[in-house]
Amino acid sequence: MRIWIAILVLSGLASGQTALDRLGRTTPKSSFMGFLRSAHEGNFTKATRYLQFAPEVGERERVELARELLFVLDRGFVGNLDSISSKPEGNGDDGMTVDRDTVGAVVGA
């Protein structure tokens, strides 16, 4: 089974506020790497700030989902971290909207 992973760039691209993001979520690469760094440091509360959730998802569930995502990524991520876009608008040729970019896949049972 293969699941595609897309990362949301929470940088405010439409409003031109990319330089103001305290977490450095200005590109797909900085967002994905920020999630990985925070999660691997065990700071799952911070890691959740790199993800998008429905408004009704509570903080405890967000933290648990971030833990589960790291678990899955650590065991089945297939992709080249160097190929993740360092442009604020992303790759643009992956069929995703301007605030999303495909970074790889998760392969496993």
Secondary structure, DSSP 8 states (H G I E B T S, - for coil): -EEEEEEE--S-GGGT-GGG-TT--SSHHHHHHHHHHHHHTT-HHHHGGGS---TT--HHHHHHHHHHHHHHHHHHEES-GGGS--STT--S-SS--TTEEEEEEEE--
